[in-house]
Each structure stands twice: as structure tokens, then as C-alpha cells.
Amino acid sequence: MALWRSDRAVRLAPVGAVACAGLLPLLQVALAFSYPDNDVRTGLWSLAVTVVYLPLHLRHVWYAARGVRLPAGGWTFAAMAVVILAATPLAGNMWPRAYAGLAASAVLVLPGPWSFVVFLSLVIAAAPASLLLGLPWNAAPWLTVSVLSGSGAVLLLVWLSAALVRLQSARQVLAQRAVAQERRRIDDDLRRTLGTALESLAARGARAADLLQTPPGRRAELVAELSGLADDSRRTLAEARQRVRGYRRPSLRAELDTAATLLSAAGIETRLRLPRTGIPDTIAPEPRAALRATVTRLLGSEGVSACTITAAVSTDGVRLEVRADGVAETIDVQTGGRP
């Protein structure tokens, strides 16, 4: 289980897709020497042609499994199609089974509806081509199913791998956004609180310096100014320490924004309703874990189309309500606190 919870699964998924895409043609070559009405010559033709087209096919799968656009994909697909189709009369009556790889590459490389047109054409053409090469009529349906299932297995692995890669990229983007948003929050908070206090300290220090230049008769005023400066410095230091302790806890607003972004990225229309009076700056580990568990459950649920996250602040504390398709779940963020 630890394997699938780590980034290793994302790195291994494209490799697995390529391995499956290469295993099926190699198995076809191994069986080509034992098919009925085939001989060593047809088997050697199957081997030679597979050696030529398989690198092109694996290249298509590798790029698609990583969610990367393939450069010159149309040309490599055209070369692959020419090699496979030209070898049809030479590589035996079971050679049209190799159309599975060509059909999968068509979906991965060709644009829009053309990919599906070529895919269906190859699946339909596999059985008639084998019949013309002498395959018994009762084996033709099996060949069609073989081409369809072989290409479908490769496409399923490729799409799964690409989805994992996209999810990992989205997670990294969300993490970067959360960090940037937290930094902006801390910067604004420090500018609003400690920044103002430090400006006041600087102004008092400047006044005290001016009083040093005045006649000795204003000594009492100088002492009062220095005493006030010391008191303000102690208060500012205590507030700075309190702020630092608060920054060690995660931000409630950042958690809510991340939850809304994740749900929206999954296709769930999400609205975030916050009170005008504001919300607490931080969230404790327990409600934070409960909020993340709720978001994870919604992401794994089927049929969820809309979600509303509402934060309600009262004198007793803060309560989050997560409502999805008429079902509501409440999470107490803190009790006895103020926003």
C-alpha cells in the first residue's frame, strides 16, 4: 500500500504502460511460429516487421502515458501504419492481430474524431483481412475481439498513467499556491500589526532623540517618553512572539481555498461562503484532518456535482458546513475562540 501512496507509483505507471504495450506484440511474434497454416517464413516476417514498428508504437505510448505531446506524431504513425499494413500478406493469417497496436497508436496520436474513425476501421478490418489470408471463418470473431481487447488494455493503462501524472502536477501546483498564499497572509498580517507597532516605536525614538537636545528643564518629559518607548517595545515583542506561535499552525483560509480548488479540479462545482466578519487565522490539527477527510471522501464519491462550504462564526466558536448534493456534514473548527 505504501507504494501507491508515494510518488513512485506515478513514476512507474508510464513504464508499466510501455511494458504492456511491448509485451503483446512480442507474444504475437512468439505464437506466429505455431499458428495453423503458418511456417518459419511467416514467423520470421512477423519478427522482422515487429522489430521495425514496435519502437514507434512504444514511443507513442511513452509520450501519452506521461501526458506529453508527441512531436511529429502524425509522421511516426504513418510510418507505423505503412509497415504493418504492407506486411499483412507476408506475415501469416494471424498478422492482423497486430492491428491492435496500430489502433491504440491512432487514438493516442491522431486528433479529434479521426482517431476514433481509424480505430474502428482497424478493428472492423482485422477479421476480413484474416479471412482473405486463409483464416477459418469461425476464428474471425475471436480475432476481432483480440484486436479490440488488446488495444483497449493499452489505452486503459495509458489513460490511467496520464491521469496519475496530471493529478501529481495538480497537487504540486496546489501546494505552491498554498505556500504563496500563506506567505502573502503572513506578510499582510505583519505589515498590519507589527509594522504599525514598529513605526510607532521609531516615532517615539525620534521624539526621545529630539528631547535629548532640549534644555535640562524638560528632563521629566524625556523620562516619560523613554518609559513609554520601553513599554511599547515590550508589548511589541510579546505580540511578535504570539504571532510566531500562531504561524506555526496552519491557516484556516488556506485549507478552505485548497479544498475548494481540489473539488473544482475534480469537476465538482464548489462555492465557498465566508462571513463578512472574518474567520480565525489558524485551524487545529483535529478539524484540519476532519476537513481533509471530508474532501477526500467527496473526491472518491460518484455522482457528486455540487458542493458548498459555509463557515459560520458565533460567540461559541466556528463551524464549517460541507453540503454536497443535499447531504451536509459539520466540522467544529474551534470553540470559545474569536475570528
ABEGO torsion letter per residue (X at the ends): XAAAABAAAAAAAAAAAAAAAAAAAAAAAAAAAABBGBBAAAAAAAAAAAAAAAAAAAAAAAAAAAGBBBBGAAAAAAAAAAAAAAAAAAAEAAAAAAAAAAAAAAAAABBEAAAAAAAAAAAAAAAAAAAAAGBBAAAAAAAAAAAAAAAAAAAAAAAAAAAAAAAAAAAAAAAAAAAAAAAAAAAAAAAAAAAAAAAAAAAAAAAAAAAAABBAAAAAAAAAAAAAAAAAAAAAAAAAAAAAAAAABBBAAAAAAAAAAAAAAAGBBBBBBBBAAEBBABBBAAAAAAAAAAAAAAAABBGBABBBBBBBBBAAEBBBBBBBGGBBBBBBABBGBBX
